[in-house]
């Protein structure tokens, strides 16, 4: 019986390489976030809300694989789109969805300006914050309907429309409303950044009243008519009432005085 010949060192090395364990893919939470945003947010939304128990897959890619295999909630459509490495990344992201990933927040989800007179301007503000330890990169801030909108915004730094906010930092966006017509108006302020929650929308609304009329001069009130003591005629006025009685009495005294003077003159 022929004894088996020992394997050559080169052949032995190839055999060992063939049965050696394959290196495991390192989980990448950042890549997992991008995959989750692209394929999962439609049904599960923000993972922090645990919609449809999505956090059951936190750190457990097998849960995702089983849901895809069972076509749970239509997830079978992902069968040929996500690899095992992709599932590992998504599970890593779900294990720590906040982590050090950028996260944005605003102080208000809506700004209502109430009634503003046509041609006048109302003002409001929204504070934009980087709510995680990671740097938030603001890519754009826009009014949804564009330049024709009665709403406008201004700010500095990242709140001017582009820039960065360090973790925990914030800036203020000033929003104004200048109605051109007397009508209710709605619009939206959209903030696009690298936040894991995606773009942020702040609803804007305002109404308007009649335009403020220009100041007008008001003439002074007319002087009341002079009171008349009686009828006028021939350029003279004839008194009536108590004034007439006094006048007659004076005339009577004057007549008596004249008569007495004449009598004295005759005696003399």
Steps between C-alpha positions, in 0.01 A plus 500: 500500500636831398530754776348845426752754416515799735362826364749744372535812717345715225195276466456490877500878513227519235284250692532696823405818321191332359365392840605811691211704641386792284558839658176641643380833355550780751165664582479860384223697675548802272447286191210332680335837554520579129351160413225537760411847370484370142310174553331502840369843599191466281357236735693554823570875510742627763637193682475683831121469468530119469226490239401141414749382766797583280732507803458123532772492234741715704834316485320196357519478118330158512170668589522703180599197293205297637255785429625520141479122455142497634406805292376665817334828417619468140866483604558219251564772243837559672618141445722580206584855609668449838798277560593337829753778552223756443282332763788507747541874442129572548493297821804693629326829429181389675703401805599862551291727275602817682863416569734761362300544182388854416157588632312827444211650694293818481329698774164504318337299225286793387496880507163678481526876440131567559350806329745748348386809310574505128835667444612447860747234620460245777801322650560162667791265564601135518808365681691226318710273726751218461353263757768229491874509565573488127545803276188595307556618143224723364482470123211734421212697648219596264147638487304231317318723250809703415549870438131579440412413859405773750717307747876546521780390736838624614771379736871481562747213480332167431161671530582718199443192284827303513761421762566283802383482860714324759331244721268677742525837320209695355417803286191711433304524176293818475187466289297797371155534345407795274155445343432670167128422493227451758493119505610206716833352389690180586849385408788301650862550603711195408834429668719242327800360691688180570270432796401135535138610509523653153362839397302707751188690398363797695148599395436871448162673502363850518196710423455863408255780550427816306792723420568783741347821349730800453459779753244762401456860619173576676364860475425670830134504603294797375438780747142499637274778358480820706194523717247763384310700761224599261412591147733714296399771265638820359841430643370512856388229728188524711535343842239258624414342831666635820750703301212686330341585838827650626537706184149640529559592864815695408317680222226593745746647748673691222167648389414608858840667533453693175154619605624625837784691333263677262272601787793656687603690192150652463493622858822671457 
